[in-house]
Amino acid sequence: MNRWTATLLSLVTCLVVMFSGTAQAQEEPKRDQLAVLNLRATTDGFSIQFLTALTDRVRVVAVKDLGDKFNYMSRERILEIESGWACDAEDTENCNLTVGQQLQADYIVTGEVSREGRTHRFTLRLQHVWTKKTLNMETGVVYSMKALEGAVEKAARSLVRFLLVGTLDLASIPKNAEVFIDRSSTADCRTPCEFSVKPGKHVLQLTHDGYPLQEREIEVQAGQRLAFNIEFPLPETTLTVTATSKKGESLSGQVSIKGGSVDRNLNLPVEIRLPVGSYSVTVITDAGEFHDTVRLEPGQPKRVDAVLNPPDVPVVVRCKKRYTSAQLERIRQGGTCTELQEVVDESGECRRQLKRQWKSAQNACASGSTSMCQRQQVAEREYEAERALYRSLVMRMRQRRCPNSPR
């Protein structure tokens, strides 16, 4: 063992003893256990002494940077446990976790180095033993053994400092929202992003043009990673709906507004705040109905004015018939079977048309339209009259024993 390695080993031993010894005057607070396992070489070109010294560098960094926040496993104890396990090269990660469990460690630092010509590669991992999660990982490529020592030491410092901070993994809908921590004056990042914060309680704010501010109170522990995907609610705009007659008189009635997750039925007049988007608007009054589709944009109030004019008399579309009333009566009394068949077919079609008008007006009347109630009454009378004529014509066909008489 050379002088540098011996000196480094003495420093590691002193630091471990200093921070892991038991205080006599008072009981120590419970601290998590951290073990730095021996780095492994996945290719030839590395001596045992070099790997040991490289591992000691990582241990020194961990003890110096984390201080008395953790208890540290001694090098001798780690070697004792590792010597009892022959790890499969293809299952190194699970083997390291098993060693960590045998050590009763909470966290382990593991790593590998490799060499191909002048190219030296390394990987360091910080893992939680009991959840088996990789909390942090550092990799690097250098071109000499001396550079490898410095790069591993620097990577180890970045690796273990993860345990001193919490990590926020932030996303938002829509993306590109500005993130502010503890109401800072400048944005910390734009989503999606990841950054570190000190352990404790924080105020998380996200802003996006055209959307209301989103704010969350969070608490982060050291070494904890919290993920948030914050969805901004759609901004709202005012929609106003009125109804007037052509004479300028205000009309009462109902308004139906549908679109997205909105399905509202309101009494006229209406003034309502709605999320931006497209909506169908239906106005129902005694003067009739009005339909429109509107698009609400951020910061642009929208107004719908329905101008309606009630019909003076409820309109029922009557059937166009080939024969006059006198001609129909003549055919009913003494017409041929062919003539009777023609007028029965014509009356049957007319009866069906009137029934459709009657039912349509009946549904509209049930929705509160007075004019449609009047139309329903007229259509019903017309239907009953046509129905009576149809029955009398069919009866006459049966009396004459005409072929194909309706049942």
C-alpha angles and dihedrals in degrees: 000000000000125000094257093053092047092050092048091049091051090051092050091049092050093048094047092048092046095052101033101043120111116252113230099200098057140008114268119240114248111268132186119254120243124193126188105205121208113275115245131218115224093190137035122269101075125099124216089243092054093049090048092051091046091051090049089055089056091048092051091051091050094050095044096045100039096038118179094344090096141034113236128218113234121243091241094053092049092050090049092055096038092052089062093058126069103200122210109235090228094051102041095131096057090043091054091050090051090052089049091053091049088052090050087233123159095205133022133194114210135170150165135216129200138182134207113173107308092339114103121187131188140182128195124189134192110204136180105230101210100041091037090222123147103229099183138359135192127192134179148169125217135164107229140040091243092052089048091059093053094043093051091049092050092046091049090056091053091043100054096039086073086079091060096056141039124239126224119203106194133189132162143191109257100029128231096055117158115244123212124186118207091352094295117182094237129047116261093207146326122253131294092045145126128215142155129252134184116264115268140055121333140174113235117200129183125189132186131175111265095012133094119258115269118211131182133179109220138178120210128193126207111275092013124130117206122190123202130182105187119193116204114223113237114264115253132235131191118253118195122192125187135166128209137169122244086260090061096253118145114246128210124218143100136304124207116201119187132172138117107343092339120106109157134162113197140169121252131291100045133191113171140159112234135174113260114270142084123311137180113226122199121185117196119189138149086263092061140269134305127197129193141156118221134189116214117208128191113276094002114108113211129214128197117193113188113201111196135175119200116225114247093226127022107254121225116183107230125208122260108234131196095218133053121235091260091051091049091052091050092051092046091053101041112354125131123258089256092054092045091051091053095051092043091054091046092048092047092055091046090050091054093050092051092048091054091051091047094051093045091052090045092057092047090049090053088056090060105266110142094193090054089052089057091047090051091056093050093046091048092053092048091048094051091049092050090045091055091050091049093051093049091051092049091049089052091052090052092049090052089047091233115180117253092022110175115249 
